[in-house]
Amino acid sequence: MLDARASRPHILSGFCRGDPMSDSAAGPVSGARTPDPAGLRVTVLIGYGLMLLALSNGFTAIAGVILATIKRGEARGTVWYGHFRNIIVAFWVAAVLSAVVLAILLPGAATLAWSLFETNGNPPPELVGGLFAALPVIGLASLLFLVWYLYRMVGGLVRAIDSEPY
């Protein structure tokens, strides 16, 4: 008796590696895999989605950069390579800038907290003034970074949707 599932392909059969029904399995006989443009496009779109979602939680950027790093080698020589590079560069710029901001703010906040404890709630005015003076500078820098980040991610997403290189 024939199994009904054996006669029709699985809904995800085109996305699996090595599947005989997949376009990515057809290629040179030498064993070298050719990049699957449709699969790379979907991967790029997922990467951009993860990077944009990171604006609300921060953690999906890690998944996005891991995905981009893994797939970047397969995309070499295709229009998708620049998109993977864009995702990776945006992640590392964001990570370095976040580390710099934390390196500036954490010691100041810790010093303020310690001085509040030591002086019974009366910290030195120069400490408070210095921290308040730094806030607009850090806020402006954060706004400029956000504009740059959105330009790279949304611009890359639009180009990826149109199958254009970045």
N, C-alpha and C positions, 0 to 999 in steps of 0.2 A: 504494500500500500504506500502511495506517495504522500509525503508530508507536504501540506499546502504551503508552508513557509519556505521550503526548498525551491519551489518553482518561481517565486518572486524575490527580487532583491530587497535587502534590508534598507530601510529609509536612510540610514547613515552610511551605506556602503560606498558612496562616492567620496567620503571624507576619510576613510580608513586607509592607512598606508599598506601597500602590498595587495590591496584588493583588486582582483582581476577586472572588476567593473569600473575601477577608478581611472581617470585620465592620467593621474600621476604615475600609475604603474606602467603605462605604455611609454616606451622610450628606447634609448639605445640598448643594444644587446650586451654591451660591454659591462653593464652593471652600474654604471654611473647614473645617479638619479638626476633627472632634470627638474628644475623648480616648477611647481604647480602654481601658475599665476593666480588662479582663482583661490587656492588655499592661502597663498601669501596675502592676497587682498583681504580676505576675511581676517587673517591674523593681524594685519595692520589696523583694520577697523576696530578689532577687539582691543588692541594695544592703545589706540587713541581713546577709546571709551574708558579703559581703566585709568589712563592718565588724567582724563577730565573728571572722572569720579573721585580721583585722589584729592581734588580741591575740597571735598566735603569730609573725607576721612583720612587721607594721607597714606593709608596702607596699600591701597590698590595700585599705587605707583610702583611699588616693589614688584608686584605680580606683572605689571606692564613692562617694566624694564627687563625682568627675567625672560619673559616671552620674546621681547624684541632681541635680546642678546642671543637667545637660542636660535631664532629663525634668521638672524642677519646673515649668517654664512650661506644659507640656502638662497638668499635673495641677491647675492652678489651678481652683478651684471644685468639686473632687472630694474624696472622702475620703482620697485618696492624697497630697494636697498637704502635709498635716501630717507624714506619714511622711518625705517628701523633706526637709522643713525639719528634722526631728529628726535625720536622718542628717548633714545639713550642719552643724548646730549642734554635734553630738557630735564631729565631725571637727575643727572649728576650736577647740573647747575643749581637745581632746586635743593639738592642735598647739601652742597657746599654752602649755599647762602643760608640755609636753615641752621647749619652748624655755626656759622659766623654770628648770626643773630643770637643764638643760644649762648655762645661764648661771651657775647657782650651783655646780654640781659641777666643771665643767671647769677654771675658774681654780684652785680648791682642789687638784684633782688635779695640775694642772701645777705649782703651787707646791710641793706635796709632792715630786713627782718631781725638780724642780730642787734643792730643799733636800737630798734624798737624795744627789744627785750632788755638790753643793758641800760637804757636811759628811761625806763618806765614810760615809753610812748612818746618821747621827745627826741627824735633823731636830729642829727646836725642838719641845719638848713641847706648847706652846700651839697649834701648827699641827696636830699630830696629834690633840690633844684637841678642837679645834674641828671638825675633820672628823668625828671619831667622834661628837661631840654632834649633828651635823647629820644623821647617818644615820637615827636613829629618827624624827626629825621628817619627813624626806623619805619614809621607809618608811610612816609613818602616813598622810601625805598621798597617797601612791600607792595605798594600800589604800582610802582613802575615794574616790579618783577611780575606781578599778576597780569599786567597788560602784555608784557613780553611772552609770558607762559601761554596765555590764551591765544595770542597771535600765532605762536608756533603750533599749538595743539589744534585749534579750530581750523587754521589755515591748512595744516597737514591733513586733517580729517576731510575737509572739502576737496582737497586734491586727490585724496585716496578714493573718495566716493566717485570722482570723475576719472579714476584710473590714470592720473597724471603724476609725474615724478615730483618729488619735493626738492 
